[in-house]
Amino acid sequence: MNTSALITMILAQGLVIGAALYFFYKVLTTPPKAEPDSYSENDDEPR
């Protein structure tokens, strides 16, 4: 394998690994979205 192909392969793999790590970090650090209680707020019958 020549030098330019090796550099291209290493850069491509680094880019993919970097993007995967970034989005994995975002998934782990994003706070959960507050969602309403669907059972009590969607009940059509008055109590």
Secondary structure, DSSP 8 states (H G I E B T S, - for coil): --HHHHHHHHHHHHHHHHHHHHHHHHHHHS-------HHHHT--S--
